[in-house]
Amino acid sequence: MSLLQRIVACKAQASALADHQVAFDVVFVMHVSSRGWILEKICRAIAMASGWSYRFVDSERNEVITTRLPRARCYFFAHYGIFTQALARHPELHAARLFVWFTHPDFSRGISAEEAVFALRHAERIFTANAAHARLLGALGVDRARVETVYGGADPALFRPKRRGAGKVGFVGAYYARKAPDTILGIVRAMPDVPFLLLGPDAASVENKGLLWSNYPRMPELRALPNIEIVETGYDHYPEHFARIDVYVSVALLEGGPIPLVEALMSNALPVVTRTGFAEELVHDGVNGALLPVGTSVEEAAAAIRRARADVETDVASAAAGLSWQAFGLRIAEAMRGALPPQFALTDRPDGGLRSLLRQGWRAPSAGRIDAFAPRAMLAVPLAAGAQLTSVAVTLEVAPEPGERIAVGLLWNGTSLAAGQRFGPGRLRLHAGDIPAALSRADGENILELRLLDPAGGMPGAPPCRFRLLHLAGEASTAIPRSTPVVPAPATPAQAMDPPATPAAALRGPGWIEEACGGLRLEGACGYLILPLDAAEAVQVRVELDPAGASAPCHLYLTDGETETASGPVSGKTVELGIAPAPGTRALRLELDGAGWALRHVALQRHVATGSTAAALQGGVP
Amino acid sequence: MIAVQAAATQAPLPFALSAGRYVVTARAGDRILQPARARLIWAANTASATAALGIPTLLVGGPSAFPYGVENPAGKAAARRELERLYGVEGGFDIALLQDPKAPRGQDWIAGGQFIRQVLPEAGLVHTRDPAIALECARRKIDWIYEEHDEDYQVGFASQVGPFLQQPSCRAIVAITEPVARRLRAEGVPANRLLILDSGVSRAALHRREEAAERWRAAFLRPCYRHLAAYAGGLHDERGIEHILRAAALLPHVMFVLAGGSITDQARWSHAIEERGIGNLKLIGYQDHDAACTLQQAADVVLATRAPGPRAAITSPLKLYEYLLSGTPFVTAEISATAHVRSAGLAGLAYDPAAPDALAAAIATAFGRFPRRPGGYAQNIEAGLAFTWEERQRRLLSFVGPVLVRETF
């Protein structure tokens, strides 16, 4: 059987767990060779930021997870290779929420592009290290709406900006053939008047000893050159060595990052880097560093290094502002939390969205059935941080004994909101509106409880107390307030660009920093807005942008989850996108890719059979 | 009693192995590791503790636990990492991975195969729980220690090995409890070779895991639970799991988390809690040593339950010792094996396993009397130190004395 067939066969064996069988919120899976190196750092940053219970699993092999896989709600794979193989062997994964870090594409070793794409379609979300890889995955057939770019980071408390002038030229990283070590050797040899520093890991800091520079066959030649200092040490000591680097050089052939580029920028070391990973997104050639072609020659690199050494004035540290590991972890953790949109309607169907919310008191969901076995059954209802639930409606199916009644209470974070009762079998609907804002948790981690009030039960030997969950709907405060509807009553095209404004901040997904003027600036590489929508044949969105802090063009994407419209590279301040949403679409996602860009104004115009209506989602510029 | 044992740790070790290695293996045919297999935990920890005492040690088992080749150094390194992960043992000992073609189905090796050819030639002393291995050593005049844990395959040990019990190569017969020792004496084991030793506890349990423990508390206690009660161990009926279910039904504001048990037992109890509508109990399955220790530190109270009956008399309170190192207040069944801990003035309570709802009452009392302390209760941790595997080996090897070079064949 092919790998794809095995994945399909494995999926067929999957069965969901009940919450009382789950040990961890998230399990991070990586190869043991990642211990002590960047992929582990990535996972730890997410784990720390999440606040969840977690466990790390180190597999000795890529083709099979060699250790026990603890039961968890979510699994985060540090590499798509081990993820693809694991999907073919672990049925439990198919019943959990899956997340993948996409380091960089390397389809020549073990996993083909077709296999990787097939596997990644099983992931709820894929995080890429740079926007180019996100676009690549989209082009290969991965749903672009599931792909999110999050730049790696560095610790700004450790990597401090310094003045340049007497520092060395630094190469930083572990040994890989893709780092083009022969080119590094050539550069050092060709510039005998320039002092170089090679900074790499020591044996104690990495599990995979293949990452040590001693594995480079020509290391004796490099070591023999008088103008290079070679430092192999633990990552904790990297900041002190970055403080001695004026120019950071990467001549790598393939990168996801490289992360040392962020460390270099933070340390105010001018980068000279090949066009790999996020280099093109952080470095603007000739402005805050130099970009070299992949496979650059020694002569070309040497010339760029000399120019860079001559520039001791340009401040490059600002390009790394906000790129901390903490921000990185928070961003991914927020995406994994999966906050519900301001208006949500979830059903008991396998893809209806309810199943991942089930907590104590529910049986493992089977096809089309979510049964409570305990008198208190809980649902985790993740809202955006700071959002407050304003109304909620739950539909249950109940079957009291003939002549008996069943009464169920609805509680939000422990406070009773509503109760209902029913005589005889049928549907019981519980509804609560005007829910006080103070009842919602600021971190968005809310619990909805359904409590059986009558008949009471749960004592040993008592019969199980059951009801069935059919439907959950609600609205949260981040939705457009009813007093300023997104799509007002029929308007003429002339009125279209001048509707009541809604703060864009109210619609934002993760990835934004609110500016003093009220606009939104990208915190990292990308961010998105959710644009609420009623039925429409077509939608036109006009976006006003501010490239003030950007060093490269941005891209805009508009999607309804099925189809996507992309802008192409944007350098100007205004861009328009159009899309014909699928019938029944309730919201569009507008995504902005491009570090440093800010959003000033978004205008939404929908075309319906009877004419056009419009709304504006306004930032700080009236 | 605990104070006396703790003081004994300071004594020099009157043991020496003049040649060969200290070989540890539980039972012929066993893999070298397997989740929730008590005798393999015993073997790995015994090997680790022996190595920690400076004695060259070899742990023997089969390789079928690993889904990858372990013939090369990288494979062996991977196997060591897995031992560390699963059982929380530190390295320092070598491993021999045996695979006999003639081994019966489900077993990796046999006592009369590669073990004789590859392991015994370099053995100075063999420490085992398998009568068949003890017999192979005795026949070849290789010094040996046998441990009796009252397992099925150990039945008839004295009659199998009887003629060799008086020979010098028989260095010690370890009984896991006093009742087991009484039985062995009755079967003819000489009293001067007999030593009673409880199971041990890994020193790794001492390591504080406050941050991970707080995360688990946050995950398990939200939104409406006030306390966390944890149990770690098997889920057989004899373990008193029924008591925990009753307590959970009576204490709806307490979240009960049970770690361990076979898949079959987990499914059985999972069905039971659903049938009874008990929503405040989790069965999170077997956890690696580190995670199990984290759970114990996260809890307000840890539970050492036991069903009443004959098995309770021969049990070894291994988990209770691990609980002590967690520093978390415990509630334990009143059985003979826990009497010495219960009388030591520790943060913990006992309940009568014959009284159906006594556990719930004891748990509720423990919450009031021993509120959760960051860092744990020092007196419990101090008491637990007397029961580490290192202390256990120290006592055993002090009993054994020097092992001199002997002509073997």
Interface residues (C-beta under 8 A of the other chain):
Chain A: A18 D19 H20 Q21 V22 A23 F24 D25 V32 G51 W52 S53 Y54 R55 D58 E60 R61 V64 T66 T67 R68 P70 R71 Q360 G361 R363 F373 A374 P375 R376 A377 M378 N413 G414 E445 I447 E449 G457 G458 M459 P460 G461 A462 P463 P464 C465
Chain B: P35 F66 P67 Y68 A78 R81 E82 R85 L86 A212 R215 W216 A218 A219 R222 P223 C224 L245 R246 A249 P252 A259 Q266 S270 I273 E274 E275 R276 G277 I278 G279 N280 L281 K282 L283 I284 G285 Y286 Q287 D288 A291
